[in-house]
Each structure stands twice: as C-alpha cells, then as structure tokens.
Amino acid sequence: MAKEQTKKETKRELGVLRYLRDTRGELRKVTWPTREEALKLTYIVLGVTLVFAAFLGFLDWVFSQVFRLLFS
C-alpha cells in the first residue's frame, strides 16, 4: 500500500514539474509588449470602459425616467 501511494506521489510530482517546465518554455515564446505599447493599450481599455459606463448610466437614467412616468 505504501509503495502505491509513493508511486502516485512521484507521478504527481513529475506531472507538476513537467507542467512548470512546459509553462516556462511557453512563456519564453511570448512576445511581450513594450512599455509604451502597454500604456497605450491601457489607455484604450480605460477609455472604452468610461464610454460604456457613461452609455449604460445614460440608459439607466432614461429607463428610470420612463418607468417613473409610467407608474406615477
């Protein structure tokens, strides 16, 4: 019984090590953005987020006005 458990632990440890090694190898293949590219993309994401937040806020206001007129 102890040998089976040791084999399972060894297989699990080898699996984890292989996973970490493969992950490291894949991360080496990644083309990382430059600092300028990362900042530019961050500003784009923030801008789009703000625009959608304003749009959804406006829709919320419109619907609340419509419901207020309908139910009062």
Residue, then its C-alpha position, 0 to 999 in steps of 0.5 A: m500500500a505504501k509503495e502505491q501511494t509513493k508511486k502516485e506521489t512521484k507521478r504527481e510530482l513529475g506531472v507538476l514539474r513537467y507542467l512548470r517546465d512546459t509553462r516556462g518554455e511557453l512563456r519564453k515564446v511570448t512576445w511581450p509588449t513594450r512599455e509604451e505599447a502597454l500604456k497605450l493599450t491601457y489607455i484604450v481599455l480605460g477609455v472604452t470602459l468610461v464610454f460604456a459606463a457613461f452609455l449604460g448610466f445614460l440608459d439607466w437614467v432614461f429607463s428610470q425616467v420612463f418607468r417613473l412616468l409610467f407608474s406615477 
